Amino acid sequence: MPEHPDRTTHALTVLEYEQVFSLILARARSPEGRQSLRSQGFCDDPVLLRSIQRESRELQSLLVQDGYPLPEYPDIAQPLEDCRVEGSVLELEDVAAVALYVDAAERELGWVHQQAPPEAAVREIATAGEIPQEVGKVIWRYLDRSGRLMEDRIPELQRIAARIHSASQAARDTAQRFLRQATYRDFWTSDEPALRDGRLVLPLQENYRGRISGIVHTRSASGTTLFFEPAEIVEANNRVTDEQSAYQVELQRILRRMSAVIREHRAVLEQLRQQVGRLDDRCARARFALQQDAVWLPVTEDSAIRLVQARHPLLGSAAVPISLEISGDPQRFIVLSGPNTGGKTVALKTLGLLAALHQHALPVPAADGTRLPLFSAIHADIGDEQSIERSLSTFSGHIGRIKRILAEADARGLVLLDELGTGTDPDEAGALGVAICEHLVDTGCMGIITTHLWALKEFSFSSEAFFNAAMAFDEQTHRPTYAVVPGLPGSSYALDTAEAIGLQPSILGRARELVEADQTSSAALLKRLAEQERRIQAREHELAALERELQRRHDLLQEQQQQLSQREGEVRRGQLQELDALLAAGRSRIEQTVKELREGELSSARIQAAKAGMHELEDQSAQVKEAAARDAAQRRIAEAAPQPGAIIRMHDSGKQGVIQRSAGKKRWKASFGSISLTVHERDFSVMAADQEASVQQSLSKPLPSQTPQKQPVYTVDVRGMRAHEAQDCVGRALDDALVQGRGDLAVIHGKGSGALQQAIQELLRQHPSVENFGFARPELGGSGKTEIRLRA
């Protein structure tokens, strides 16, 4: 199991993971279950995580059923260790603990085995070992279910206990005679005997010592009373002691037998402890999921982060659900800003804590749709951890931890930096923060950075890997709403907060004058960019809704077309049946005509006219059948699903090819003679099986070379797109140009930061059909436009 204690220990501490983990640990019912939970460290092995999740989810489905037993398991590790040596004897409570453990395990494992589906993994856990029933059979012969010795069911102990009672009663009767005798009545400080070291004694006054023969055992605290055993009682006490010794000998014999059966099945009991530990571990995870309304996240290779209504488990009902998303390509970091106490740190901690839970194979308190990648480690700098002893300031402490994070973080790490740049000059802190962010971009890790620095907010608008988000603030009530608003930098709202607290109006007024006077053009630009981002997001939502509506209409049209095709087929079948009936009637009339001819009743003209009518009916029938056959073939083409080896025809060019393999997202790799292209399902039709034979031969030959002719240059405009969107668009354009026989292509990407230009030219270098490419002439676009020449 990949475990990284050196890189995750500090992060788990500041994320308060141990406090959350204790909630899960408290739901375990056995020492073995708690140990199993503790042994599962931070893990990035998808196979192991999926296995633990599967077993836990299966138990969760069983827990919601009525009757699931949830017994408490005693600790039997030490008794099993103590009985290892041959001849060793366990204490009565240890023997009882082993028997109770076996009973509880038999009850729970048996229920799981009976209720779990045959293919369930927890069923294998329940049947992995055996229940040492002989242990319980022997022990419960002597003990009741509360662990007490049952003397009344053990004849020898019953006889000895009776003798002890008889001897004790005899000793007590003798003592009472001494206490009641008039001769000794003044000798005693009490009229009741006492017990000292298991022997019956009398309370003798100090000044009567020596007046009676016997043994002094002890003296009272005041020294005035001696606990005295007269000689007449010694023999009675000795008989009691002898019988008690016999009782202990018999009890040791019974304990030795019970210890022996435990030792004999010790290996099976150890295996049973492993079963119980694994089952209890998974059961504790499942109980936490049910009680916290938590979900199990899919273990995927996806790099996107998506929190949907995520809740910090330590906040309980006071937690405000948080939703945020980082696409992972190209976005990798959120720069989160907003007012103090607005929820920035809670949002950052919630992401880190849920990632830690997920990679400890635990459910996360969030809604369905939440997704997290598998990180190699979590790195966090949260809170003020300044050290007085080492003379470290807040800023120095942050920089020391960030230094370690930058050295350890890799492309699969999660980095959480709270209040980056705090504790020093804002200008220098901003410059340092931007440099740190640029290093994180080069590393390729993901995460959240909270800040108040405008320099970092500005940087996020210029970097594809970073994007701004704000903690929402209600300007009417001057209170944070704790919602994450993507795309917008947040304000600190320091003056609004001060006003809500009740700072003097004169001071607030002067502060606002100074802020307005110091308002920079960069801040104004950021506000305009934020507003533009808001409009773009609103437009994207509108386009998404429009796309869904178009898809709905497309599906409706397809359904209507299918219904029309079915109706048309029914009509044609009805026509065929009608024509067949007419044809049968015509044949009947011909036969009648022939019969009349033989009988001499028809002229040759009538015979020829009848034959002509018959031929006309046959021609009409043949035409309708041919049309029905064509319709059926076209329906087979339209309904055929693309698959490797199928023959396809391009809609625009009419070229025919063979599907080689799927390229994902409704795209297919297809060969057109010697050319291999990626084509979309919407651009081709699958040919019917009866058409493939005539096409195969032509497809096996190379496509004939076409005579070069002047064609208008096909131009694609990708300005405003992200890098991966532009690459997809240009890739489709290249495929379309090749299918249509075009030789030239132009891409308008603009100049900007050069990111689009770099992404497109990287695609062109790797594309097998690109002969060469370069920038356009200055008057045609220069470095903002790339012209491409395709291979013939």
N, C-alpha and C positions, 0 to 999 in steps of 0.2 A: 504494500500500500504506500504510494508516494506521500510522504509526510514532510513538512518543512517547518519544524519548530522554530528555527532561528529566524525565519522571515515572517512568520505569522504570529508569534507569541505576543509581541508588543501590540500589534493591531487588534488581536482578540481581547487584550486587556483594556485598551481605550474604547473599544466597541462594546464593552460590558457583556461579552459573550458568556462568561462564566455564570453571571446572574441569570441569564436566560436558560443556559444549560441546566442550572439547578432546578428549574421548573420541570424539565423533562426527567431529570434524575429522580425527582420526588415521586414520579409516577411508576418507577420500577418497584417490584415487590420482592426482589431477592438480591442478596449480595452479588450473585453471579450476574444478574441483569445489570446492576449498577456498574460492575467491573467491565462488562462488555461495552456499555455505553462510553465509559471513560477511555477505553482502549481505541475507540474509533476516532482517529485524528483527522486533520484537514486533508482531504483526498481529492485528487484530480484524475482518478482512474474511472472512466465511464462504466466499465463492466461491473466493478464492485459497487458503485453507487446505484446502478440499475438493479442489481441483485438485492441490495438492502431495501431499496424502495419497493420492489415487488413484494417481498415478504411482509413489509410493514403495511402496505396497502391491502394485502389479503387479510391480515389480521384486523385491520380497520373495518373491513366489510363483515367480519365475524363478530366484532365487538358490538355492532349495532343490533345484533340479533339478541333475542331474549335467552337467558340461561347461560351466558358465557361465565365460567367460574373465574374469579379473580382472587385466588388464595394468597395469603402471605407466607413466604418461605423463611424458616429459621436459618441461622448461619450454622452449617455443619462442616465447614472447612477444617476447623481445629479438631473436632471429634474424629474425623476421618484420618487426620494426621496422627492423633494420639493412639489410634488403634492399629497403627501400622506394625508395631512390634508384637511378635507372637507372645500371647499370654497376658497382654495388657488388658486392663478392665476400665471401662468408661463409667463416668458418673451417671446416675439415674436420669438427670435432666438432659444429658447429651444423648443417651439412648433414645429418650422420648423425642428429642429434636429430629433425629434421623428418621424415625418412624413417621412423624408428622410430615417431614419433607417428602418422603416417598408417597404418602397418601395424597398430598397436594399435587405432586407432579403427575401421578396416575390420573387424577381427576381432570386436570387441565389438558394434559397431552391427549388423553382419551377423547375429550370433548372436541378438541381441534381436529383430531384424526377423523372423527365421526361426521363433523359438520363441514369441513373444508371440501371443495370440489376435488375430484381425483387428480387433476393436473396441477393443483396448487402447490407452490414451493413449501408453504408452511406445513403441508401434510407430510412432506419428507422430513422436516424437522421433528415433527411429532413421532415419527416412526424410525428415527435414526438409531435409537438404542433400544434397550429393553428395561422394563420395570422390574426391579428385584423384589418380587412379591414375597419371597421366602423371608426377607427381612421383616416385613410387616407381619407376616404370619406368626413368626416366633415372638416378636416384641409384644404384639397385641394380646398374646396369650397371658402376659403378666401385667400389662398396663391398660388403663382405660384411655379414652380418646383425649383426655385432658393431660395425660402423662403421669398420672398417679398410679402407684402400685396397688393392685387389686388383691389384698390379703385373702379375701373370702373365696377366691378362686384358686389359691395355692395351698393345698392341704398341709404341707409341712410348716409353712409360715403361719398358717391358721392355728396349728397345734402349739407352736412355740409362743405365739402371741397370747394364747389362752393361758399358758404356764406363766408368762410374764405378768399377766393381769392377776393371776392367783397369788404369785409371790409378792407382788406389790401390795395387794390387799392385806396379806398376812403381815407385812412389815408395817403397814399403816395401822392395823388393829393393835399391834404391839406398842406402837408409839402412842396411840390414844390411851392405852392402859396406863402408861407412865404419866401422861399428862393429867389423868383423872385421879391417880392415887393421892390420898390425903397426905401421905408421908412426904411426897415430893411436890405438893401443889404450889408452895411458895418458891420453888426453885426456878420456875419458868417465867419468861417475860411475855409469853403468848401461849394461848391454848391451842395453837395449830402447829403441826410439824412443818418443816421446810425441806427443800432439796438442795444439796450441794454436791456437785460433780456426779449427779445421777444417784446419790444415796440419800435416804431419808434421815434427817437429823432433827434434834430438839433445841429450842432457844433457851439456853441455860444462863442464869445470872452469874456474873463474874465472881461474886463473893461466895457462891456455892460450889466453886470448882474444887474437885477432889472429894466431894461428898458422895459421888456416884462413879462407879467404875465404867470407863468408856474412852472414846477417842474424840479429841477436839479437832474439828476440821478448819474452821475459820473464825474470825472475830468480826463483830459489826463495826461500822464506821465510827461509832461513838466509843467503842471498846467496852461497853457495859454488858454486851451479850455475846456468849460463846455458842457456836453452832456445834452441838455435842451429839455424838452417836453412842448411846449406851451399849454395853456389851450384849444385852439381850436382843438388840436390834441388828447387830452386826451380821449374825447368821442369816436373818431374813433378807437383809440388803445384799448379802453375797449370793443368795439364791436368785434374786432379781438380776444381778450383774451377770451371773452365769447364763441365765436364759437370754438376756439381751445379747450376749456374745454369740450364743448359738443362732440367734436371729440374724446377726450380722454375717455370720459364716454362711448361712443359707442364702441371704441376700446377695453376698458376693458370688456364690455359685450361680445364681440366676443372672446376675450382671455379667459374669464371665461368659455364660452361654450366649447372651444377647450380643455382647461385644464380639464374640467369635463369629457369629453369623454376619455381623456388619463387616468384620475384617475379611471374611470369605468373599463378600460381594463388593469389596471396596472399589475394584476397577469399574464395575458396572455403575456404582454410585457416582464415581467421578465422571463417567460418561453422561450420566443423568444430569449432573450439575451443568455440564456444557450445554445439553439440550435446553434445560430450564433457562440458563443464562441467555442463550440466543433468542429463545422465544420471548422471554421477558423483556429483553432489549427492544425487539421489534414491537412488542405490545405497548411499551412505554412511548415509543415514537407515535404509534397509532392513536393512543389516548390523548397525547398532546395535540395531534392534528384535529381530533374531534372537539376537544375542549376549547381550543383556540380558533376554531374555524379556519384552519390552515390548509394549504394545498401542497401537493407534491409537484415539483417542477420537472418538466421533461429534461433528460440528460441528452443534450445535443451538441453538435460541433458548431452551431451558429454563434456568431460573435456579438449579436445584438443584446442590449440590456433593455428590458421592458418591465417596469413595475406598474401594476394595476391595483389601485386601492390597497397599497402596502401599509402595514401597521407595525409600529414599534411594539414588540410584545411586553416590554416593561411598563408601558404607559397605560395598559389596560383599556378601559372604556374611554379614557381621556385622549386616546390616540386619534389624531386626525389623519385619515387615509391619504397616502401620497401616491401620485401617478407621475412617472417620468419615463423617457425613452432616449436611448443612445443607439443609433443605427449600427455603429461599428464599421461602416464603410460609406463615406469617409469619416463620419463623425465618430470621435472617440472620447471627447471630454465635454462635460458641462461646466461652464463658469457660472456659478450660482451666486447671485447677489440679491440684496434686499435689506430690510431694516433689521436692527438688532432684536433679538428674541422673536424673529419672524419665522423661525423654523428651518434655517439653512443647515445648522449642525444636525438637527433631528433628521432631515432628509438625507444628509450625507451618512449619518450613522445607520439609518434604516437600510440603505443600500448595502453598506458593508456588513451589517449584521445578517441580513437575509442571504448574502453571498456565503457567509461563514456557515450558516445553518444548512444551506443547500449542499455545501461541500463537506459537511459532516453527515450527509444522508439523512437530514431532518426536514420535516415540512416547514413551510414558511407562511406566516400570517399575511396573506394577500389574496386577491381575487384571481379567478381563472383568466388565463391570458398572460400572466406574469412569466417572463423568460429571463434566464441568466446563463451566460456561458460558463465554462469551467476555467477558473483562473489558476495560474501556477502558484500564486501567493497573493495575500492581501497586505498592502502597505498603507499605514495611516499615520498622519500627524494631526492630532485632535487635542485641543485644549492647551492650557498653559502649564507646562511641566518644568518651570524654571527651578534651578537648584541653588539655594542659598549657600550650601557648603562649597559648591564648586564655583561660586560667583558667576553663575550663568543668568543672563537676563532672559526675558521672554523671547526676544528676537534670537538670541544666541541659541537658546534651547530648540526653537523651531528649525533654525538652519542646521544644527547638528543632526536632527532627525531626518531632515530633507536630504542632507548629504548621504546618509546611509540608504535612504530610499532610492535615490538616483543611482547609487552604485549597485543595488540589488535588483531593481525592477527590470523585467524583461517584457517581451511583446505580449505575453499572456497574463501579465500582472494587473491587479486592480489597485489604483493609487487614489487615496482620499486625503486631500490637503485642506484643512480647515483654517480660514482666515490667513491665506497666503500673503506675506508681506506685512503682517501686523507687527507693531512694536518698534518701528523705526521711521525714518523720513519717508513720506509717501512717494516722492519723486524717485528716490533711489530704490525703494521697495518695488515700485512699479516696473522699473527697468530690470531689476533682478527677477521679478516674477515672470516677465515676458521671456527672459532667457531660460528660466526653468521650464516654462511651457514649451518652448521650442525644443528643448532637450527631450521632453516627454513625447513630443510628436515624432522625433527621430527614433525613440525607443519603441513606439507602437503600442504602448499600454493603454488602458482605459480608466475612466474614473470621474470624480467630481472635485472641483476646486471652488471653495467659497471665498469671497473677497468683497472688499469695499472699494478697491482700487480701479479708477477709470482706465488706467493703462491696460489692465487685463481685459476689461470689457471691450475696449477698442481692438485689442489683439484678436479677440474672438470673432469680430466681424471680418477680419482679413485672413483667417486660417480656416481651411476646410475641415480640419480635425477638431476644432473647438467651436462651440456655439453657446450663446448666452441663454440664460434662463433666470427668471426672477421669482422671488417669493411674493405672492400677491399681498397687497395692502389696501384696506378700505379707507380711502381718504375722508369719508364722511364720519366714520366712527373712530378714526385714528387707531385702528386695531389691525393686526395681521390676520389673514385668513388661512395661512399655512398651505396654500395651494401653489404648486410649481407651474409657472407660466413660461413655456418654451419660446425662444426666439427673441426675448426682450431682456435688456439689462435692467436690474432693479435699482431703485434709489434707496439710500439709507433712511430717508424720512426722519432724520435726526431732529429737525425743527418741529415737525408735526408731533413727534413723540414727546419732545420737551413741552410743547403746548398742552398736550393731553395730561402731562404730569402736573402742570400748573406753574411753569416758569413765568416770571414777570413779563407782561406784554411789551414793555419798553425794550427789554433785552432781546426778545424775539424779533421785534421790528427791526432793530439795528442789525441783527444777524442776517435777516432776509435781504436787507439793503447790501450788505457785504457780499452775500452769495450772488445776487443779481449782478453786482459790479464785477465780480470775478468769474462770471459765467463765460466759459471759453467756447470758441467755435467748434472744438471737437465734441464738447458735450451737446451742443445744438445739433451737430451732424449725427451723433448717435441717436438722438431723439427722432430725427427724421428717418434714419435707417430702421429704428425700431417700429415706427409707424408703417414704413413700407413693408417690413417683415410681417406685420400684423395683417396688412392688406393681402399680401401674397398667400399667407396661410388661409385667410378667408376664401380667397379665390381657389386655392387647392381643394378646400372642402367642397366648394361649389362644383368644381370639375369632377371630383370623386363622386358626388351625388349624381351629376349628369351622366357619368360613365356607368354608374349602376342602373340608371333609368334606361340608357341606351341598351345595355346588356339585357335588361328585362324585356324591352321591346323586341330585341333580336331573338330572344328565346321564344317570345310569343309568336313572332312571324314564322319561325321555324316550325312551331307546333301547328300553326294554321296551314303552313305549306304541306306538312305531313298529312294533315286531315284532308286537304284538297286532293293530294296525290291518292290517298286511300279512296276518296269519293270518286275520283276520275277512274281509278281501276275498277271500282264497282260498276260505274256506268258502262265502261268498255266491256266488262264481263257480261253485263245485261245485253249490250248490243250483239255480242258474239252469240249469246244464247238465242236472241231473236233471229239473227241471220241463219243460225243453224236450223231453227224451226222453219224459216222460209225455204231454205235449201231442201229440207226434207219434204216440204209440201210440193216444191217444184219437181223433185224426183218422182213423187207420187203421181203428179199430173203427167209426167213423161211416160211413166209405166202405163197409165190409163190410155194415153195417146197411142202407144205402141199396140196395146190390146185392141183399140178401136181400128187401127190400121190393119191388123191381121184379120179383123172381121169385115174390112172393106168399108168402114164408115168415115175415114178421114182422107183429106187430100194431102199431097206432099207439101203444099204451102203451109198448112196448119202444123205439120210436123216440124218444118224448119223454124217457124216462129216459136214453137215451144222450146226447141233446142237453144235458140238465141236467148230466150228468157232465163234458161238454166245457166248458160255461160255467164250472163250478167250477174246472177246471184252468186256464183262461185267467185267471180272477180271481186265483188264487194266484200265477201267473207274473207278472202285472202288479204285485202287491204287492211281491214280492221284488225286481223290477227297480227299482221306485220307491225301496225302501229302499237298494239298492246305489248308486243315483244320488245319494241324499242323503249317504251315507257318503263317496262320492268328492268331492262338493262340500265337505263339511266338512274332508276331508283337504287339498284344495286351499287352503282358507282357512288351516288350521294350518301348511301348508308354505310359504305365500306369504311372501316376504321384503319387509319394508317398503322402499318407494322413493318418491321424489316422484311425486305424481299418484295413488298407490294409495288406495282407499277403505278406511277403518278403522271398527271399531265398538268403543266403550269397554265394558269388561267390567262395570263397576259400574252405569253409567247407561243403557247401550244406545244412547247417542248416536252418530251417524255423522258422520264428517268426512273431509277430504282431506289427505294428507301434502303439505306444501309443500317442506320441506328438512330435512337432517340437522342436529341440534343437538349432536352428539358424545356419546360415552359411552352409546350405546343410547337416546338421546333424539331426538325428532323434533318439528319445528314443524308443527302441523296446524291447519287452519281448520275451525271448527264454525259454519257460517253466517257471521255477521258477527264472530265471536269467534275470535281466534288464540291457541292455547295450546301449551306445550311438554309433551309426554307421553312416558312411558317405554314401551319395547316390552312390558314385562310387563303393562301396563294396557290393551292393546288387541289386537284380532285384525285381520288383513288380510282383506278380503272377497274372495270368488272373482270372477273376471272376469264370470261370467254373472249375478252379482248387482249389478254396478256400475251397469248402465244404469238399473235401477229406483231407484237411490239418487241418481244425479247430479242429477236434477230437483229432488228435495227438498233437496239440499245447496245448490243455487243460490238458494234462498229464505232470508230471514232466519229465525232460530229464533223461534217464537212467544213473546211475553212471558208469563211465568208470573205467576200471581196471587200477590202477596206473602203469605207465611204465616210464622208464627212457627216458627223452627228453633232447635235447641240450638246454642250457639256452639262452633265447632270450635277446640280448643286444642292448641297445639304447645309442648313444653317443650324448650328448647335449652340449658339450663344445663349447664355442663361442656364444651360444644363449643368448638372454635376458631372464629374469626370466619368463615372461608370455609366451614367445615362447617355453621355455623348458617345462613348465607345460602343454601346449597344446600337445606337442610332446609325453610326457610321458603318458598323458591321452589317446591319440590314441593308444599307444603301449599296455596299460593295456586292452583296449577294444578288440584289435586284439588278444591278448594272451587268453583272456577269450573265445572269439568265437572259436579259434583254439584248445581250450582245454589244453592250456599250464598251468603249475603250477608255473613256476619260471620266473623271469624277472630281468635283471640287468641294471642299469643306470650309465653311466660314465659321471660325471659332473666336475671332476677335483677338485682341492683344492682351489686355488685362494683366493678370499675374503670371500668365504663361502656363497655368496648370492644365487647361483644356488642350492647348497646343501640344504639351508634352505627352498627355495621355493619348491623344489621337495618333501622334507620330510613333509612339511605342506600339500601338495596335498595328499601324501600317508596316512597321519593320517585321512583324511576326506573321503577317497575312501572306499566304503562299501565292495569291493571285495578283499581288501588287508588284509591278515591274520597277517603278521608281516614283518618287514624289518630291515636292519642294514648294517653297513659298511662291505666291503669285507675283507678277510684276507690280511695281509700286502703284501704277495707275489702276490696277485691277484688285488691289486689296493688300498687297505686300505681305508682311508677317502675320496679318490677321486672317489670311486665307491660305490653305494648302491645296495644291493641285496634284492629282494622282493619275498616273498612267497604269492601266491594267494590262496584264499579259494577254496576248491573243489566244 
